[in-house]
Amino acid sequence: MTRAPAEPYLTSFDATVERRDGRDVVLSETYFYAESGGQPADQGTLENAPVADVQKRDGEVVHTLDPESVPDFEAGDTVVGRVDEEFRTYCMRAHTASHVLYGAGRRVLDDLGYGGFDIGEEKVRVDFQTSTDVNDALLVELERLTNRAVWDSLPVSWEEVLKSEAMNRDEIAFNTKTEEGVLSDSDTVRVVEVADWDVAACGGTHVENTREIGPVTLLDRSNPGEGLTRVEFAVGPSAIRERTDEKRLALDAARVAGTSVADLPDEVARLSDELATLETELRDAKSQLVGATIEDLADETVSRDGREWLVGTIDGVGPNELVDRVQELAGDAADVVVLAGKDGATFLVVGTDGDVEAGDVVSDVTAEFGGGGGGSPTFAQGGGLSAEPEDVVRFLRE
Ligand SMILES: [Zn+2]
């Protein structure tokens, strides 16, 4: 058994080598944390040989040394174990933060069960079993409550409790993964309590007071499975970096919008409304332009095979913006309405009363000038033509 969860602040110790099998070392006792249930293995050294991994195997804690190191100790020797303090401290803080976040969840989620957690180098995740939709507002509230509990400097304690007793206390959240070894071969479980905030059965390493956690920044949430909400967060330098990045971006956005961060939501909403209004006005103006262009062209329609054709060029309007008006005017302003313009390459839009196949008109033009297109009997369009709009008009008027 590792002593790490019981005495997480102890990072230097002497122990007797019980067994060494190549790079695998078993000690009489150890303060290295073996990877378990979302908390990574401790880093450090045994007699200056770097430890690459620590795992629980058949009830023993096995330290696997770095492949590069050549240990000069054997069974029976006393060695000095040193746990990397920086990484251990990070894990203690991150791990305790996950309990505090879970406690925050108890206060704002309608129903809550423990869904797991994982400590990564840059971020930590906690999975909530809940039917509550964790929206932006709720995510912000979880962050506020978590940091408030950090500021309130709540004592954190842990003790071995009879398993039967712990199972009967409904308020205890079970981290069944870090506790799975204990649950299977022991009568007791470790119960970790954040005073007046959270209580969980957990075998990880924790700080003694929530203030040691420091700033916690919630990053994002997702739904990894039915009824599960995953909340990711950062502690320490990455928490500070995330927060300053977000502040910088908010200030940049406010500066571009010509307002303050506080007024940014209103200003963005106003700009969005204004944009919608302008888009409507522009659409109306283009529609009027199409109408006026066709009115001008109505004086110079040409007759082909007994049908009246209105053929002309149009500026400043793309093919998609012509679809409705051209279909509306075909059969009314003339039997066939053709407008050619430029939208990058030259295009044409054809509307007919149905007696002339719109697709045939496009085919004739693309056969002459290249490009492609198609449509229905009464409406078709072509594009990518290697000709000027005027050339298309001249070709069709002949
Ligand atoms: Zn824990």
Boltz pocket constraint, residues with backbone or C-beta under 6 A from the ligand:
constraints:
  - pocket:
      binder: B
      contacts: [[A, 95], [A, 96], [A, 99], [A, 175], [A, 192], [A, 202], [A, 203], [A, 204], [A, 205], [A, 206]]
      max_distance: 6.0
